Amino acid sequence: MIISASTDYRQAAKRRLPPFLFHYADGGSYAEHTLRRNVDDLRDVALRQRVLKDMSSLSLETELFGEKLAMPVALAPVGLAGMYARRGEVQAARAATKKGIPFTLSTVSVCPIAEVAAAVERPIWFQLYVLKDRGFMKHVLKRAKEAGVKTLIFTVDMPVPGARYRDAHSGMSGKNGPMKRMLQAAMHPLWAWDVGVHGRPHDLGNVSDYRGKPTELEDYIAWLGNNFDPAISWKDLEWIREFWDGPMIIKGILDPEDARDAVRFGADGIVVSNHGGRQLDGVPSTARALPAIADAVKGDLTILADSGVRSGLDVVRMIAMGADTALIGRAFIYALATAGEAGVAHLLELFEKEMKVAMTLTGARTIADLSSESLVSSGIAAINQSS
Ligand SMILES: Cc1cc2nc3c(=O)[nH]c(=O)nc-3n(C[C@H](O)[C@H](O)[C@H](O)COP(=O)(O)O)c2cc1C
């Protein structure tokens, strides 16, 4: 039975998914220190309990880039989300839209932009990687515009991919990968029937659309591996600024200096993120990095934050440390794998309930009331000192 957003969906997803898919989502890079710290450091941020303040009326609503959000949460871009449930990106986008929060489609989604955008009432957000193939970038941006996307998340913390050792063990990558994946699928008939058989085509929808032919999942790592661009710099982002007239958010900021550069560049927002501990292992958790970044740029642009958010309490912590909204990655993927759209909808309800309790007991009636005053100062200081 699913009671806790933070742990039960993960366990349920582990049972339902072939191991190569569970570990692809669950894992991080190298020894996974940053992955663990994201969760542990955030959980250690101590909320400041306040009582007897008549908290009978409470609002979680907020506004971002002219869009109303029912609560300060958005679904993060997750590549291959369509492998976790049948046409998974469509299901997750429906749940987010019905809840009144944004869904972000990854560049490397299974479902192409047009399929997801057509399934929901609210404009989706789109995430773009910096890739060597600028023709692909232009093509996909054009498709995003045609599909009514306004908000673009530009991910910059992947000039090279970090190594994910779990993927080599699980069969997600490596020489015997195809055979391992087939055997694992056969051992997980619910997934095999729902996604393996009925969730096709299993390709990278946006890439296939550009190439004019299906792109097998086999090609996924090879295509991405060949296409990441280590030469990327702020200058390269300028043509995108010219091409894209909607809000542009830079994802993968972990240092106050880079956050100031994002302001100088004219970004509308940043995502303080270490890619969920999937890139450089050993970098600080978001809980450690966020307060200094907020000190540096709060008020100059919108601050989003992710990595380690597993509950509504974690969203409250991120906002109290200076974020305007939190993104959730693995948390929604576990729910999607367990029960599709209904799972994500339920997860978002759990987040909402958890946020309401946390706000009631920290004395915050609105999202704007959450600040460093909502935290026990020693909790944050302890985290910052040990960094
Ligand atoms: C399976 C998986 C795939 C991801 N794919 C992408 C992606 O395509 N683009 C991107 O910008 N970030 C991607 N991310 C990172 C997420 O957007 C987000 O930063 C991260 O999941 C946040 O950490 P959390 O999972 O601990 O919440 C991915 C994360 C996971 C777990």
The ligand as an SDF file (V2000), in Angstrom:
LIG
                    3D

 31 33  0  0  0  0  0  0  0  0999 V2000
   16.1900    8.7450  -15.1980 C   0  0  0  0  0  0  0  0  0  0  0  0
   16.5520   10.2000  -15.2520 C   0  0  0  0  0  0  0  0  0  0  0  0
   16.6920   10.8120  -16.4760 C   0  0  0  0  0  0  0  0  0  0  0  0
   16.9870   12.1800  -16.5540 C   0  0  0  0  0  0  0  0  0  0  0  0
   17.0310   12.7940  -17.7740 N   0  0  0  0  0  0  0  0  0  0  0  0
   17.2310   14.1270  -17.8380 C   0  0  0  0  0  0  0  0  0  0  0  0
   17.1590   14.7970  -19.0790 C   0  0  0  0  0  0  0  0  0  0  0  0
   16.8820   14.2080  -20.1180 O   0  0  0  0  0  0  0  0  0  0  0  0
   17.3980   16.1430  -19.0930 N   0  0  0  0  0  0  0  0  0  0  0  0
   17.6910   16.8520  -17.9480 C   0  0  0  0  0  0  0  0  0  0  0  0
   17.9090   18.0530  -17.9910 O   0  0  0  0  0  0  0  0  0  0  0  0
   17.7540   16.2150  -16.7510 N   0  0  0  0  0  0  0  0  0  0  0  0
   17.5020   14.8990  -16.6640 C   0  0  0  0  0  0  0  0  0  0  0  0
   17.5090   14.2760  -15.4520 N   0  0  0  0  0  0  0  0  0  0  0  0
   17.7200   15.0730  -14.2300 C   0  0  0  0  0  0  0  0  0  0  0  0
   16.3780   15.6040  -13.7050 C   0  0  0  0  0  0  0  0  0  0  0  0
   15.8450   16.5900  -14.5470 O   0  0  0  0  0  0  0  0  0  0  0  0
   16.5540   16.2290  -12.3050 C   0  0  0  0  0  0  0  0  0  0  0  0
   17.5670   17.2030  -12.3480 O   0  0  0  0  0  0  0  0  0  0  0  0
   16.8850   15.1930  -11.2450 C   0  0  0  0  0  0  0  0  0  0  0  0
   16.1440   14.0140  -11.4420 O   0  0  0  0  0  0  0  0  0  0  0  0
   16.5890   15.7690   -9.8650 C   0  0  0  0  0  0  0  0  0  0  0  0
   16.9430   14.8920   -8.8810 O   0  0  0  0  0  0  0  0  0  0  0  0
   15.9040   13.9030   -8.1360 P   0  0  0  0  0  0  0  0  0  0  0  0
   15.6580   12.8060   -9.1050 O   0  0  0  0  0  0  0  0  0  0  0  0
   16.6670   13.4800   -6.9490 O   0  0  0  0  0  0  0  0  0  0  0  0
   14.6590   14.6780   -7.8570 O   0  0  0  0  0  0  0  0  0  0  0  0
   17.2060   12.9150  -15.3560 C   0  0  0  0  0  0  0  0  0  0  0  0
   17.0710   12.2820  -14.1190 C   0  0  0  0  0  0  0  0  0  0  0  0
   16.7320   10.9450  -14.0540 C   0  0  0  0  0  0  0  0  0  0  0  0
   16.5610   10.3050  -12.7070 C   0  0  0  0  0  0  0  0  0  0  0  0
  1  2  1  0
  2  3  1  0
  2 30  2  0
  3  4  2  0
  4  5  1  0
  4 28  1  0
  5  6  2  0
  6  7  1  0
  6 13  1  0
  7  8  2  0
  7  9  1  0
  9 10  1  0
 10 11  2  0
 10 12  1  0
 12 13  2  0
 13 14  1  0
 14 15  1  0
 14 28  1  0
 15 16  1  0
 16 17  1  0
 16 18  1  0
 18 19  1  0
 18 20  1  0
 20 21  1  0
 20 22  1  0
 22 23  1  0
 23 24  1  0
 24 25  2  0
 24 26  1  0
 24 27  1  0
 28 29  2  0
 29 30  1  0
 30 31  1  0
M  END
$$$$
